[in-house]
Amino acid sequence: MALTKATKRWTAEEDQLFSALLDLYCRDFQAISEQMNKSYNQVRSHYYNLEKKHQMQKLRTKYVESQTDDSNKDKKDAYQFIVFDSVK
């Protein structure tokens, strides 16, 4: 009976294990995939998806900070493209 790396969705437990293995192996996706029931491509894709999500969160945080700081009125316009509000 061959083991399959079938699961596509990442559970909370898998995310925690991934984070721990990432701390241990850095970006050695092959070593991480061998420790998990995921393929090399799944591990690599998950890493880059999380990295992209983290970048968007940083941009949102900068935007919110610029909205709350009245002394930075010029910065409000610089981050206007991030907000997807249809009502102004």
N, C-alpha and C positions, 0 to 999 in steps of 0.2 A: 504494500500500500504506500503510495507516494504522498508526501506532504504537499499540499497546495498552498500557495500564498494568495488566497482568494478574497480576503476581506478588503473592501475598498474604503468604507467609512472608518474614520478614526474615533475610537471611544475616548472617554476622559482618561481611562487607565492607560491607554496607548499613548496619549499625549504626554502624560506624566513620565512614562517610561522613555519616550522619545526625548523629552527634555533632559532626563538624567543621562541617557546615552550620549546625547549631544555634548553635554558637559564633559563626559568621559572621553569620547572619540573625536570631538570637534566636528569637522565636516567629512569624516570618513564614512560616507553613506553605505559602503559595502559592509563595513563592520557593524554598523547600526542595523542594517537589514538582516544580517545573520542572527542578531540577537532578538529580532522581532519577527512576527509572522507577516512581513511585508517585503515586497520586492525592492530592489535598488532604486528603480524609477519612482515607486510610490514614496519612498523615504526622501529622495531628492526633491520631488515635486512638493511634498508636504513642507519641507524646509523652506523652499523658495516662496511658497504661498504664505507661510507664516511671516517671512521676512517682508513681503509686499504688504501684508495686512498691518504689520508693525509700522511701516513707513507711513501708511495712510493715517494711522492713529496719531503719529507724531505731527502730521500736517493738521489734523483736526484739533489737536491740543494747542498748537501754535495759533490757530484761528480763534479758538475760544479765549485764549489768553489775550489776544489782540482786541477782542470784543469787550472784555472786562476792564481793560486798561485804557481809561479815557485819554491819557497823555499820548497814546500811540494811534491817533486817528488816521494817520497816513497808512499804517499797517493794515487797517481794516480793509481798505480797497485792494491791497496786494493779495489778500487771501479770499477775496470775494468769490473766485471761481470754484472754491471747494464746497460751498454751501449749495444744496440742491433744493432750496425753498422756492416754491412757486408763488408764495404770498410775501409781499414786502410791506 
